[in-house]
Amino acid sequence: MNNFRRDMPAWGISILLNATLLLTFHMVTWTIRATQNDEEIVSVMDDVVQQEMIFQDAIANDQVGQEGQTLSISPSMAASTGAGPSERPLDEQVNEVVNPDIPQLVEANIAIPENVSLTETVTGAKGVSDKVSGGAAGVMDRLTFEIRQSVKERQTLVIWVFDASSSMKLRREEIVKRFDTVYKQLDQEHATDGLYTAIVSYGEKVNILTPEPVRDVKPLVDVVQKIPDDVSGKEVVFAAVGQAVDKWKAFRKNDGKWNKLVFVVTDERGDDDAVLEEVISTCKRTHTRVFTVGNAAVFGQKQGFVKWTYEDGFEEYLPVDQGPETYYPEGLQLPSWGEGGDWQANMMSAAYGPYALTRLSAETGGMYLLSVDVERGKRFDHDVMRNYAPDYRPIRQQEEDLRKSMAKSALVATADLTYKANGQRSLPVPATVFRGYNDNILREELGEAQKPVATVEYEIKRLLQALEAGEKDRDKIREARWRAAYDLALGRLLALYVRYDGYNRMLAAMKVSPKQFSKKESNEWHLVPSSNIESGVEIKKIADRSKKYLKRVIDEHPGTPWAELAEKELRLDMGWTWEEGSRPLPEGMMGQNLNDEDAARLLLAEEEQVQRRMQGPPPKPRDRPKL
């Protein structure tokens, strides 16, 4: 061998070495390919990648609770649009497999097409509402964007579902005025090829206003303008969506695949949410996305108010069903002793739409669009409120969650107790002003004010017992919304207990030993809040406990409705003190230390004075519309 190497030329040795190396590398590569199994899943991340490949053709409507594909992307959508799994954080991809029920808030930067004048930045998050300003123009720009994106993908059927109630007349007219402009804009961009439109209205009944969807929208303007006002006060919005979707579920099926969009235009929550689950199922089965243009729900309340103008110009705020924003009640309906009274609390925006319509939109891949120009009352930053989204999971999942948490179930049960059958509050704010013309009149008024207190105190103790049953599990609550709701409820309820207890004690003491006025003009006593709690050590401890919970709400949830209500509660002291006051009396009459006969004459004179003020032409009779 040594002689062979010695006799071989140098170039021959080089060829032999290179050939040997190439053969070795070839064998190594072949061995790796032979031992690799493409079907084997060796980790959670491998599972995620495999799902990307298998489901890359899934469309947005298959994602339960996901918003439109123009706003956020799921893993399957990312694959179909060229966005690979490596572009998303690894922890999000792992959580989708390990915890599939946990909402993943995936935001994507979407390039807004030219000629679209969006009034707000569009960001996507599962199950949330989005705000649209600019009135009808802003709303139509937002919906135009959705139509454009859908038509780019495939031929599209758009179904407009209009609330026919009287309160919606102006909004319907404003939107239909933009119809022609919007569709002309889409036509100029060649975005109307394969675009069909249908119109449906609803009130007590559902009315299909276009027997078949049409391409030319000019006749539709007149159709919408002639929608008659429904005066029944009933709104079957879910039946309207369900019937419309079912009617056109096979529309031009032979022409290929279609996108279907439903645009609901309303200002209330609807009266037939009992069929919500059925309608969601119908929409998902037919791959129909629902967008709702409506008002924000009133925070924690069933009713909101809309301004109504009568034919003679008289304006009045009338109640409408606009909430609540959650399926289960989370807020206690308690009286407000502070400034503004309950009206101010009633008008706080929830920053989300009513539960059922918002869930319908979220579950079908659409979105609830808040018309912020018609929002009234205190508003809150939508970016802050995204962290406090209501639970839009199916009801059975929410029920299971409540069973696992004593704190949540106690809160829901207690909140439910604070509603009467008619939706009104069961704990009225008692009187705090008492006439002191003499001791007998004062005692009589104090006694009348005390009568309901015993019942109210019993109710408060019952509510506290129900809510405190879940206190030991409070620290196990993970969701910010539930923590804020529980702490606020317990803080307010404890404060109310302290106030009523002190109120009753102050009235009882005044009855036993009426105070004497120090000022000549004084003739009545005012019971006003005070930082001094005279009800004893135990009541002071309860007051301190209340402050602890309320301050925790303020510290942990700034910029939210819960913090706003907690601050309002703490601005009002929980103790009481008496202050002198005076009221105007009929000319020539004094109202202090009167004998019984003079006091009776003064009371009679006051009644006559009230009657005179009420005299005059009776108010014009007006028939309140049913909204």
C-alpha positions in Angstrom: 0.0 0.0 0.0 2.8 2.4 0.9 4.4 1.7 -2.5 1.0 2.4 -4.2 0.7 5.8 -2.5 4.3 6.6 -3.3 3.9 5.8 -7.0 0.4 7.5 -7.4 0.6 11.1 -8.8 -0.5 14.0 -6.6 -3.6 14.7 -8.6 -4.8 11.1 -8.2 -4.5 11.3 -4.4 -6.6 14.5 -4.5 -9.4 12.8 -6.5 -9.5 9.8 -4.2 -9.8 12.0 -1.1 -12.5 14.2 -2.5 -14.5 11.2 -3.7 -14.3 9.7 -0.3 -15.6 12.9 1.4 -18.5 13.3 -1.0 -19.6 9.7 -0.5 -19.4 10.2 3.3 -21.6 13.4 3.2 -24.1 11.7 0.9 -24.5 8.8 3.3 -25.0 11.2 6.3 -27.7 13.2 4.5 -29.5 10.1 3.4 -29.5 8.8 7.0 -31.2 11.9 8.4 -33.9 11.9 5.8 -34.6 8.3 6.4 -35.0 8.6 10.2 -37.2 11.8 10.2 -41.0 11.3 10.5 -43.0 14.2 9.0 -46.1 13.0 10.9 -44.5 12.8 14.3 -45.4 15.5 16.9 -42.7 15.8 19.4 -43.7 19.1 21.2 -46.6 21.5 21.7 -44.9 23.9 19.2 -44.8 21.1 16.6 -48.5 20.7 17.1 -49.1 24.4 16.5 -47.1 24.4 13.2 -49.0 21.3 12.0 -52.3 22.9 12.7 -51.2 25.9 10.6 -50.7 23.5 7.6 -53.9 21.5 8.1 -56.3 24.4 8.6 -54.7 27.1 6.4 -57.9 27.2 4.2 -60.3 27.9 7.1 -62.1 31.2 6.8 -62.6 33.8 9.5 -66.2 32.8 10.2 -65.1 29.4 11.6 -63.3 31.1 14.5 -65.7 31.3 17.4 -65.9 34.7 18.9 -63.3 36.1 16.6 -63.7 39.5 14.9 -63.5 40.2 11.2 -60.4 39.2 9.3 -59.8 42.8 8.5 -59.2 43.5 12.1 -57.3 40.6 13.6 -55.8 37.4 12.5 -56.0 33.9 13.8 -53.3 31.2 13.2 -55.3 29.8 10.2 -55.8 33.2 8.7 -52.1 34.0 9.2 -51.2 31.0 7.2 -53.6 31.9 4.4 -52.3 35.4 4.2 -48.7 34.5 4.3 -48.1 35.4 8.0 -46.2 32.4 9.4 -46.3 31.3 13.0 -42.8 32.8 13.6 -44.3 36.3 13.3 -46.3 35.8 16.5 -45.0 35.5 20.1 -44.3 31.8 21.0 -46.3 32.1 24.3 -49.5 33.0 22.3 -49.1 30.0 20.1 -48.5 27.7 23.0 -51.5 29.1 24.9 -53.8 28.4 22.0 -53.0 24.7 22.3 -52.7 24.3 26.0 -55.5 26.8 27.0 -57.8 26.9 23.9 -60.6 28.6 25.9 -58.5 31.6 27.0 -59.1 34.5 24.6 -56.0 35.4 22.7 -55.9 39.1 21.9 -54.0 39.2 18.6 -53.7 42.6 17.0 -52.6 43.1 13.4 -51.6 46.3 11.6 -54.0 46.5 8.7 -53.2 48.7 5.7 -56.2 50.9 5.3 -57.2 51.2 1.6 -57.0 54.6 0.0 -60.2 56.7 -0.2 -61.4 55.4 3.2 -61.8 58.1 5.7 -61.8 56.1 8.9 -62.5 58.3 11.9 -60.8 56.0 14.4 -57.8 53.7 14.5 -59.0 50.2 13.9 -57.6 47.6 16.3 -58.8 44.1 16.8 -59.5 42.2 20.1 -61.7 39.2 20.6 -65.2 40.1 21.6 -64.8 43.8 22.1 -66.7 46.8 20.8 -65.1 49.4 18.7 -66.0 53.1 18.6 -66.9 55.1 15.5 -67.2 58.9 15.6 -68.3 61.3 12.9 -72.0 60.4 13.0 -73.5 58.6 10.0 -70.5 59.5 7.8 -68.1 57.8 10.2 -70.3 54.7 10.5 -70.7 54.4 6.7 -66.9 54.8 6.2 -66.3 52.0 8.7 -68.8 49.7 7.0 -67.5 50.6 3.5 -64.2 49.3 4.6 -65.7 46.0 5.6 -67.5 45.7 2.3 -64.4 46.6 0.3 -62.3 44.0 2.1 -65.0 41.3 1.6 -65.4 42.0 -2.1 -61.7 41.8 -2.6 -61.8 38.2 -1.3 -65.0 37.0 -3.1 -68.5 37.9 -4.2 -70.5 39.3 -1.3 -74.1 39.6 -0.1 -74.8 42.5 2.2 -78.0 42.5 4.3 -79.0 45.7 6.0 -81.2 45.1 9.1 -82.9 48.3 10.3 -84.6 48.9 13.6 -88.0 50.4 12.7 -88.7 52.0 16.1 -89.6 55.7 16.2 -86.4 56.6 18.0 -84.3 55.3 15.0 -86.0 57.4 12.4 -83.3 60.1 12.2 -80.4 57.6 12.2 -82.0 55.6 9.4 -82.4 58.7 7.4 -78.8 59.8 8.0 -77.4 56.4 7.0 -79.5 56.1 3.9 -78.4 59.5 2.7 -74.9 58.0 2.5 -76.0 54.9 0.6 -75.6 56.3 -2.9 -72.2 57.9 -2.1 -70.8 54.8 -0.6 -71.8 52.5 -3.4 -70.6 55.0 -6.0 -67.3 55.0 -4.3 -67.2 51.2 -4.4 -68.2 51.2 -8.0 -65.4 53.6 -9.0 -63.0 51.1 -7.4 -64.6 48.2 -9.3 -65.6 46.9 -5.8 -69.3 46.3 -6.8 -68.7 43.4 -9.1 -70.4 40.5 -7.4 -71.8 42.8 -4.7 -75.5 42.3 -3.9 -77.6 44.1 -1.3 -80.8 43.3 0.6 -82.9 45.3 3.1 -84.8 44.0 6.2 -86.6 46.0 8.9 -88.1 44.9 12.2 -90.1 46.0 15.1 -92.8 43.7 16.5 -92.5 41.7 13.3 -89.8 41.1 10.6 -90.3 42.7 7.2 -88.3 41.5 4.2 -88.2 44.7 2.1 -86.3 43.3 -0.9 -87.8 40.0 -2.2 -84.3 39.3 -3.7 -81.0 41.0 -3.2 -80.2 43.6 -5.9 -77.0 45.1 -7.5 -78.5 48.5 -8.1 -78.9 50.3 -4.8 -80.7 53.4 -6.0 -84.1 51.9 -5.5 -83.1 50.9 -2.0 -82.7 54.5 -0.8 -86.5 55.0 -1.3 -87.2 51.6 0.4 -85.3 52.6 3.6 -86.8 56.1 3.7 -90.3 54.6 3.5 -89.8 52.2 6.4 -92.9 52.9 8.6 -92.3 53.6 12.3 -93.1 50.7 14.5 -95.0 51.9 17.6 -95.4 48.6 19.3 -92.3 49.1 21.6 -91.2 45.5 20.7 -88.0 44.8 18.8 -87.3 41.3 17.5 -83.8 42.0 16.2 -82.5 38.4 16.6 -85.5 37.0 14.7 -84.8 39.5 11.9 -81.2 38.4 11.6 -82.1 34.8 11.8 -84.8 35.0 9.2 -82.8 37.1 6.8 -79.8 34.7 7.0 -81.9 31.6 6.6 -83.8 33.1 3.6 -80.6 33.8 1.6 -78.4 31.0 2.9 -78.2 29.5 -0.5 -78.2 32.7 -2.5 -76.8 32.1 -6.0 -75.1 29.0 -4.7 -74.2 27.8 -8.2 -72.1 30.9 -8.7 -69.5 29.7 -6.2 -68.6 30.8 -2.7 -70.0 33.9 -1.2 -69.2 36.2 1.7 -72.3 37.3 3.7 -72.3 40.4 5.8 -75.2 41.6 8.0 -75.3 45.2 9.2 -77.8 45.7 12.1 -78.6 49.4 12.8 -80.3 49.9 16.1 -80.2 51.8 19.5 -81.6 49.1 21.8 -80.7 45.6 22.9 -83.7 43.7 21.4 -86.5 41.9 23.2 -86.0 38.3 21.8 -82.5 37.3 23.0 -84.0 34.0 24.0 -83.2 32.9 20.5 -79.7 34.2 20.5 -77.9 30.8 20.6 -80.0 29.6 17.7 -79.3 32.7 15.6 -75.5 32.4 16.3 -75.6 28.8 15.2 -77.4 29.8 12.0 -74.9 32.6 11.2 -71.9 30.4 11.9 -73.3 27.5 9.8 -73.8 29.8 6.8 -70.5 31.7 7.4 -72.3 35.0 7.9 -70.6 37.8 9.8 -72.8 40.3 11.8 -71.8 43.9 12.5 -74.0 46.0 14.7 -74.1 49.8 14.7 -75.7 50.8 18.0 -75.4 52.7 21.3 -73.2 51.8 24.2 -74.9 50.0 27.0 -75.5 52.0 30.2 -73.0 50.7 32.7 -74.6 47.9 34.8 -78.1 49.0 33.9 -81.0 47.6 31.9 -82.3 51.0 30.8 -80.8 54.1 29.3 -82.5 57.2 28.0 -82.8 58.8 24.6 -84.0 62.4 23.8 -87.4 62.5 22.2 -88.7 65.7 20.5 -92.5 66.0 20.1 -94.2 67.8 17.2 -94.5 71.0 19.2 -90.8 71.1 20.0 -91.0 69.9 23.6 -88.1 67.6 24.4 -88.0 64.8 26.9 -85.7 61.9 27.8 -87.5 58.6 27.5 -86.3 55.2 28.9 -85.1 52.6 26.4 -83.7 49.1 26.9 -80.0 49.5 26.2 -78.3 47.1 28.5 -76.7 45.6 30.5 -73.4 44.8 28.8 -73.2 41.4 30.6 -75.3 38.3 30.6 -75.2 37.9 34.4 -75.8 41.0 36.6 -72.4 42.1 38.1 -73.4 45.5 39.7 -75.6 46.1 42.7 -78.5 48.5 42.2 -78.0 50.6 45.3 -79.2 54.1 46.1 -76.7 57.0 45.6 -76.6 59.4 48.5 -74.0 61.7 46.8 -74.2 64.5 44.3 -76.1 63.9 41.1 -78.2 61.0 42.6 -78.9 57.9 40.6 -79.4 59.8 37.3 -75.7 60.4 37.0 -74.8 56.7 37.7 -77.5 55.6 35.2 -75.9 57.5 32.4 -72.4 56.1 32.7 -71.2 54.4 29.5 -70.2 50.8 29.7 -67.8 51.3 26.7 -69.4 48.1 25.3 -72.6 47.3 23.5 -75.5 45.3 25.1 -74.5 41.8 25.8 -76.6 39.8 23.3 -75.9 41.9 20.2 -72.3 42.3 21.1 -71.9 38.5 21.5 -73.8 37.8 18.2 -71.3 40.1 16.4 -68.3 38.7 18.1 -69.2 35.0 17.7 -69.8 35.5 14.0 -66.6 37.3 13.3 -68.1 40.8 13.2 -68.0 43.6 15.7 -70.3 45.9 17.7 -69.6 49.4 16.5 -70.4 52.1 19.1 -71.8 55.3 17.6 -70.0 57.6 20.1 -71.7 60.7 18.8 -74.9 59.6 20.5 -73.3 58.4 23.8 -74.5 60.4 26.8 -73.1 60.7 30.3 -69.7 59.8 31.6 -67.5 58.1 29.0 -64.3 56.0 29.5 -61.2 55.5 27.5 -61.8 52.5 25.2 -58.1 51.5 25.4 -58.4 51.2 29.2 -61.8 49.4 29.0 -60.3 46.7 26.6 -58.9 45.1 29.8 -62.4 44.9 31.2 -64.3 43.2 28.4 -67.5 41.3 29.4 -67.5 37.5 29.1 -68.9 36.6 25.7 -68.4 32.8 26.0 -71.4 30.6 25.6 -73.7 30.7 28.6 -73.0 27.1 29.7 -69.3 28.0 30.0 -70.1 31.1 32.1 -72.4 29.0 34.3 -69.6 26.5 34.9 -67.2 29.3 35.8 -69.7 30.7 38.3 -70.0 27.3 40.0 -66.3 27.1 40.5 -66.1 30.6 42.1 -67.9 31.4 45.3 -67.0 35.0 45.0 -68.4 35.4 41.5 -71.6 33.4 42.2 -72.1 35.4 45.4 -71.8 38.6 43.5 -74.2 37.6 40.8 -76.8 36.3 43.4 -76.5 39.5 45.4 -76.8 41.7 42.3 -79.9 39.9 41.2 -81.5 40.5 44.6 -81.2 44.2 44.1 -83.5 44.2 41.1 -87.2 44.3 41.6 -89.5 42.6 39.1 -90.0 46.0 37.3 -86.3 46.7 37.3 -86.4 49.5 39.8 -84.3 49.8 42.9 -85.6 48.4 46.1 -83.6 50.6 48.5 -84.8 54.2 48.3 -82.9 57.1 49.7 -84.7 58.3 52.9 -85.6 61.9 53.8 -82.9 64.2 55.3 -84.9 67.4 55.7 -87.4 67.8 58.6 -89.7 70.7 59.5 -89.1 71.9 63.0 -92.0 74.3 63.5 -92.4 72.7 66.9 -91.2 69.5 68.6 -94.4 67.5 67.9 -94.2 68.2 64.1 -90.5 67.4 64.2 -91.2 64.0 66.0 -94.0 63.2 63.6 -91.7 63.7 60.6 -88.9 61.8 62.1 -91.2 58.9 62.9 -92.5 58.7 59.4 -88.9 58.7 58.0 -87.9 55.9 60.4 -90.7 53.6 59.3 -89.0 52.2 56.2 -85.6 52.1 57.7 -86.1 48.8 59.6 -87.1 47.1 56.4 -84.2 48.6 54.5 -81.7 47.6 57.2 -82.9 44.1 57.0 -82.5 44.1 53.3 -78.9 45.4 53.6 -78.0 42.7 56.1 -79.4 40.1 53.8 -77.4 41.4 50.9 -74.2 41.6 52.9 -74.7 38.0 54.1 -75.1 36.8 50.5 -72.1 38.8 49.2 -69.8 38.0 52.1 -70.4 34.3 51.5 -67.9 34.5 48.6 -65.4 36.9 50.3 -62.9 34.1 51.1 -62.6 33.3 47.4 -62.2 36.9 46.3 -58.4 36.6 45.9 -58.8 33.7 43.6 -60.5 35.9 40.9 -58.2 36.4 38.0 -60.2 38.7 35.8 -59.9 42.5 36.4 -63.5 43.1 35.7 -64.7 40.6 38.3 -62.3 41.8 40.9 -63.4 45.4 40.4 -67.1 44.5 40.5 -66.8 42.4 43.7 -64.7 45.0 45.6 -67.0 47.9 44.5 -70.1 45.9 45.5 -68.8 45.0 49.0 -67.4 48.5 49.6 -70.6 50.2 48.6 -72.8 47.8 50.5 -70.7 48.2 53.7 -70.9 52.0 53.3 -74.6 51.8 52.9 -75.0 49.7 56.1 -72.9 52.3 58.0 -75.0 55.2 56.7 -78.4 53.6 57.4 -77.3 52.5 60.9 -76.2 56.0 61.7 -79.2 57.5 60.1 -81.6 55.5 62.3 -79.6 56.3 65.4 -79.6 60.1 64.7 -83.3 60.2 64.1 -84.0 58.2 67.3 -81.9 60.5 69.4 -83.5 63.6 67.9 -87.0 62.2 68.7 -86.1 61.5 72.3 -84.5 64.9 72.8 -85.2 67.4 70.0 -82.4 70.0 69.5 -83.2 73.7 69.8 -82.4 76.2 67.0 -79.7 78.7 67.6 -80.7 81.1 64.8 -84.0 83.0 64.7 -84.6 82.3 61.0 -84.2 78.6 61.3 -87.3 76.4 61.0 -86.1 73.0 59.8 -83.3 70.5 60.5 -81.0 69.0 57.8 -79.3 65.7 58.4 -76.0 66.0 56.5 -72.9 63.7 56.0 -70.1 64.0 58.5 -66.7 62.4 59.0 -67.7 61.8 62.7 -69.3 58.4 63.1 -71.2 58.4 66.4 -72.6 54.8 66.1 -69.9 53.0 68.1 -66.6 51.2 67.6 -68.1 48.3 65.6 -69.7 50.6 63.1 -66.5 52.5 62.7 -64.7 49.2 61.9 -67.3 48.5 59.2 -66.7 52.0 57.8 -62.9 51.4 57.7 -63.5 48.0 56.0 -65.7 49.7 53.4 -63.0 52.3 52.7 -60.4 49.6 52.3 -62.4 47.9 49.5 -63.3 51.2 47.8 -59.7 52.5 47.8 -58.5 49.2 46.4 -60.9 49.7 43.4 -59.5 53.2 42.8 -55.9 52.0 43.1 -56.2 48.9 41.0 -58.7 50.0 38.3 -58.1 53.7 37.5 -60.0 55.2 34.7 -62.9 52.7 34.9 -66.6 53.0 35.9 -65.9 51.0 39.0 -63.2 53.5 40.1 -65.6 56.4 39.3 -68.3 55.0 41.5 -65.8 54.2 44.3 -64.5 57.8 44.2 -68.0 59.1 44.3 -68.8 56.9 47.3 -65.7 58.0 49.2 -66.4 61.7 48.5 -69.5 61.4 50.8 -68.7 60.9 54.5 -70.4 58.0 56.2 -71.3 59.7 59.5 -74.1 62.2 60.2 -74.6 65.6 61.8 -77.5 68.0 62.2 -77.5 71.4 60.6 -80.1 74.2 60.9 -81.9 75.4 57.9 -84.8 77.5 56.8 -87.6 77.5 54.3 -89.7 80.4 52.9 -93.1 80.6 54.6 -96.3 82.5 53.7 -96.1 86.2 54.3 -96.5 87.2 58.0 -95.9 83.7 59.3 -93.0 82.5 61.5 -92.0 78.8 61.7 -90.3 78.1 65.1 -91.6 77.0 68.5 -95.3 77.4 67.4 -98.1 76.0 69.4 -100.1 73.1 67.8 -102.9 75.3 66.6 -100.5 77.8 64.8 -98.4 74.9 63.5 -101.5 73.3 62.0 -102.5 76.7 60.3 -98.9 77.0 58.9 -99.0 73.5 57.5 -102.4 74.2 55.9 -101.0 77.5 54.4 -98.1 75.6 52.9 -100.4 73.1 51.3 -102.5 76.0 49.8 -99.3 77.6 48.5 -98.3 74.4 46.8 -101.8 74.1 45.2 -101.6 77.7 43.9 -98.3 77.0 42.3 -99.9 74.0 40.6 -102.8 76.0 39.3 -102.9 77.4 35.8 -103.4 75.7 32.4 -102.9 72.0 32.7 -99.9 70.6 30.7 -100.6 69.7 27.2 -101.4 66.0 27.0 -98.8 64.1 25.1 -98.8 60.5 24.1 -95.4 59.0 25.0 -94.1 56.8 22.2 -93.1 53.3 22.9 -89.5 53.1 22.0 
